[in-house]
Amino acid sequence: MSQVLITGGTGLVGDHLLRMLIQEKRVSGIAAPTRRPLADIPDVFNPHDPQLTDALAQVSTPVDIAFCCLGTTRREAGSKEAFVHADYTLVIDTALTAKKLGASHFLVVSALGASAHSPFFYNKVKGEMEEALIAQQWPRLTIVRPSMLLGNRQKRRFNESLMAPLFQLLPGNWKSIDARDVARAMLREALSPSQEGVNIIPSGKLREIAQGEA
């Protein structure tokens, strides 16, 4: 039985994952700190505060596994600084909290093309986040890199709506992926005796794991 911490539980992937965790018999407890309170989510410890770091600080129960599904865009965040705070700082805060609480496996949603050396701001921040997590030397660190996510967002992203039909036609890792499949793959990885150390899973592999083909 595992105690779990999850941030980003109100997002596209995180919402699916949180509901899967609630139904998972091998999970004995869930802490899901959020900026705003969760609605219609039973049996979950949900400290909430507009400053997510303050909500994280309210979690004191030991955990075994931690998930971070935080993610936004520069447009949604409103500025480069706000984007870095959401997609880098808060991710690292989640990891540090999880490690302090005893977690041995950290799973995080990154992005296809993430690289600290990327000329693209979004991918560069994602890559820097990955490098910072790797530097923490987790016993198990799982980094998932989905392509364009499909699913019903509370707020539509114009660029994703425009590009979604194209990405559904692309091959391999570039083909868009359902957020539910990303969540399912993360849960399977978390509860399986996979390799220790750093495991980076590209989008195509996520789809295989979600469909039970890996």
Order of alpha helices (4+ residues) and beta strands (2+ residues): beta-alpha-beta-alpha-beta-alpha-alpha-alpha-beta-alpha-beta-beta-alpha-beta-alpha-beta-alpha
